[in-house]
């Protein structure tokens, strides 16, 4: 199927770093859970963080945690040396100084100690995202969503984006589907880009279609144009011919100076072998913006197919450079042949042979043109050269025989017909020619 290769629709995730104010008011119901020693050190660290002294704050907290080493095995941590809020605040300090490895360690310690600690999961997600550990960030965002009493849909969306960035499109899609199920009224327009992308990457274009259609109508500027193009290509890839034709005609009515829509219309007609309207659409596209080399070739081919060789040759010659490719030389030569301009056709064949000497197809065409010009000796040489380079040289040998015969070289003619008689399609004609040559030889002898 024809798809645009969509760029990842990454969104910058700016999660506010949670700097705790260690007080009964800040912690609310959690205040009684914090030992006095831990409260005091957290208060001191918080004050330093408020002054942007994150390194000093981390040193205060690390020094406090080191005291836990004095605890005997099994002795309770009554001072709160390893309290999850100490680890959490340490994680914030290291995150602010971009020491992501240490931040990751302390955030993980915090959520290990308190698995339902929503702020810990959210800041762990932020840390992993900054580390470009997108799969880990996605898992942390998912835990952040699940531990959030209010179930913020943005958190689930961030998790999906992280999994998409990590290359796990199926997981991203499952989170997006969950997001749609649990928050159907809260889906933002920009989120629908991720929905469309996820369905396309997971090869579910029909499920992507409603989102693509919505985006093609509601986005603005360049983005809207991109989604319009994606929508049209989806219609084509899903063989939705009626929808594709209606939509491209709507696009042309509303944006008549956009060359992409005329190109799309031409593509639609070509798929259905509607050559004349395809040529019309490409011609209009050429008035709006220059045709590419490929488009010029298509226009040339269409002109030849529609029996307009003058225009066909004109476009072929525009494509041709000084060193013309053999295939293009053949096309131009055939165009001139249809215009009864044999000499011009021969000139282009010669140009093609300059590019690739003794090219079998061109050499056979050269023989045909020389034969038509009654230059039989040269034609015979061209046919023999063509025969030696072709997998099925029957016709080349047969024509070499006729050319040599017309040139008066009976010996070469006999040799060529004897080669031609070996091939089923030329066998009958070659045998007939050989009988006539033998009869001619007998008549001369007698």
Number of C-alpha atoms within 10 A of each C-alpha: 11 10 14 13 10 12 7 13 15 13 12 9 15 8 12 9 17 13 14 18 16 21 15 13 10 11 14 9 9 11 15 10 11 22 15 14 14 22 21 14 20 25 16 15 29 21 17 17 21 12 10 14 16 22 16 14 24 22 14 17 21 15 12 19 18 11 12 16 9 8 11 9 7 6 9 10 13 13 17 21 24 19 20 22 26 27 26 28 27 29 30 30 28 22 23 18 14 14 15 21 14 17 26 24 16 24 29 22 21 26 21 13 15 14 14 15 19 20 18 30 28 26 27 31 32 25 31 24 22 15 16 14 16 24 23 20 29 30 20 27 29 22 23 26 23 17 17 17 9 8 14 14 18 17 24 24 24 25 28 33 33 31 24 25 19 17 14 18 21 16 19 28 23 13 21 26 15 16 19 16 10 12 13 12 8 13 15 10 13 12 18 18 19 24 22 23 24 28 21 21 19 14 12 13 21 15 14 23 18 15 21 25 16 17 23 20 12 12 16 12 7 9 13 16 17 16 22 23 19 20 26 24 19 23 20 22 15 13 12 13 15 10 13 22 18 11 18 23 17 13 20 17 11 10 14 16 15 15 21 19 24 26 20 25 25 23 18 19 17 17 12 10 11 13 19 16 15 24 22 15 20 24 18 16 24 18 11 15 12 11 17 11 14 10 17 22 19 19 24 28 23 20 22 20 13 13 13 16 22 15 17 25 22 15 21 22 19 12 16 14 8 9 13 19 16 23 13 18 26 20 21 28 29 22 28 21 17 16 15 11 13 19 16 15 24 26 15 24 29 18 18 25 22 16 15 15 13 17 19 24 18 26 26 27 23 27 29 24 20 22 22 13 13 14 16 22 19 17 28 31 17 26 30 22 20 26 26 14 16 14 9 11 21 23 19 29 30 27 27 36 30 24 29 24 21 17 18 13 15 18 12 18 25 21 15 28 26 19 20 27 21 16 17 10 12 20 19 13 14 27 16 13 21 19 11 12 18 14 12 12 12 10 9 8 7 5
